[in-house]
Amino acid sequence: MLPGLQDLCVSRTSFKWGIPVDFDDKHVVYVWLDALTNYITGIGYDADGEGTEQFKKDWPADLHLIGKDIIRFHTIYWPIFLMALDLPLPKQIFGHPWLLQGDGKMSKSKGNVLYADELVEFFGVDAVRYFVLHEMPFENDGVISWELLVERINSDLANTLGNLVNRTISMTNKYFGGTVGNKNVTLNEEDAAIDADLKSVVENTATVVEKKMDDLRVADAITEIFNLFKRCNKYIDETMPWALAKEEEKKDRLETVLYNLLESIKTGAKQLEPFMPETSEKILAQLGGGHVTDKPEILFARRDLKEVMEEVEKLHPAQPEEGPEEEGPVIDIEAKPEIAYDDFMKMQFQVGEIIKSEEAPK
């Protein structure tokens, strides 16, 4: 049978930094007590009831977003502190998963360390934002590596999104001088069904994305937006604008197709703004209010994995692993079975300070 909640010690004597305990100068307040209260003091909480307008406006938090490794502190101790202060609890707490190194633990000796600023320098802020948001599932940890980054950037950002925007703008310029209107022309029932399906996806995306975000499923939300872009690419394959352009009597249908594409991409770009703000702004700027740019910008360039890894190697050359002699003696400890909690509680641990070291006789 598991024990109930135990008393929590809120001070320590093993270090000196921290807020001193006024009744014992050997003790300082343990970090989890004073750190957690920063959530309310930082926005103007006052113990005498004179809280700032910001505190009254922002507390209680609609969502308290934390790493899954500190759930205990935020779902047990923090609510206890708040209840002791007669303050409302956060309306919702979510412990998000981790983003793990693809080939095991990061190690300088392996040369596989990933630094956020270097990732941005290689791929740009929005590309890194996309990867992190897209690759961190709701229930499980995500995986990050240089290889996965290059693969995702090439497939999703360069191909699915970048190529879609570029060729739609190029066709609009080539066939209509950069400006198209909604002629709303279909040549047959198949055309009508294709147009209706595209519009259905576009119209439903905002609703689905909002629902995913309400459920804190960020990766699923951004996937829905890219499903819209994929549907646009499929629409190009279905309608074949280059074929329509060969026949003058199909010019109105061609204009309708390009208009539908431009409006669909605009909708997707607006949905993309919270996730990839710079990219969203660039897309909308190129599509314009009624006239597309005559010089479309490459949103995301494809990256060659071999070249990227060569650059990474120059930045972080693999270091030779240190042998046992440099690391100190290796102690072979036989694994023992776990003990029961009650037996563990009977044990006593003490911390000592080494004040002198000398060679022992013999």
Secondary structure, DSSP 8 states (H G I E B T S, - for coil): ----------EESS-S-S-EETTEEEEEE-HHHHHHHHHHHTTT--TTS---HHHHHH-S-S-EEEEGGGHHIIIIIHHHHHHHTT----S-EEEE--EEETTSS--TTTT----HHHHHHHH-HHHHHHHHHHHS-SSS-EEE-HHHHHHHIIIIIIIIIIIHHHHHHHHHHHHHTT--------SSHHHHHHHHHHHHHHHHHHHHHHHHHHTT-HHHHHHHHHHHHHHHHHHHHHH-HHHHTT-GGGHHHHHHHHHHHHHHHHHHHHHHTTT-HHHHHHHHHHH-SSS--SS---SS----HHHHHHHHHHHS-------HHHH-------------HHHHHT----------------
